[in-house]
Amino acid sequence: GTDRPLPTQYVEWIGGLLTGDFGVSMASGRDITPTVVERAGTSLTLTVAAMVLAVAAAVPLGIRLARRPNALLAGLTQIGIAVPSFLVGILAVALFSVRLGWLPANGWGSFQHAILPVASLALVQAAILTRYVRAAITEEMGKDYVRTGRAQGASIRKVLYSSVLRNAALPVLTVTGLQLSTLIVGAVVVERVFAIPGLGSMLVDAVANRDLTTVQTVMMLLVTVTLTVNLVVDVLY
């Protein structure tokens, strides 16, 4: 349809996206819908697993740092923020795959294949979230309702788990939603490092092949997922 006016092309393309027809690859001439669906599932599995792992690690670590400050843990979280996920992935491959031979260096399809890429993405996100959890809890612990609860005889543990965590969850939830959106886009490089057949690898290949249809489709999917995540966060509020 590239011989038609641009507005017509755009309307037809959007209509195709809404009906599950992602168009035909300009590079291969084949329908890209099955490939996009398969690779989107891989990318979402990778990013959601990484975020779940990051939250599972960040919440207890953030609570620990808020209750008992630890310079070593705080320093490690700062290092985690500074190191990009793809570098963590490269170092993990060098150690656990090349030197120790414990885990596969690339590919996708089994639990062993998922460990290194998920951990590489989760490590950086956990470092960021840990600092936000610590800051949110520290701020809440200084408020009047905490002092009142303590004055009435409630233990710090009871006040923390019955009230403080619930109030501290709002800013953490905001950051988690933003980080998940960033993670979905940022996974492009990590997928390339581990040769994972996800949307990231598909996007890079499409750019290299000047496959405009595939580039448009993948970018629109990434934007749609980002907007959906932000909507979900607003609803959870």
PyMOL commands that set and color helices and strands:
alter all, ss='L'
color gray80, all
select helices_A, chain A and resi 6-18+33-67+71-82+85-99+111-141+144-151+156-193+199-208+212-236
alter helices_A, ss='H'
color red, helices_A
deselect
rebuild
show_as cartoon
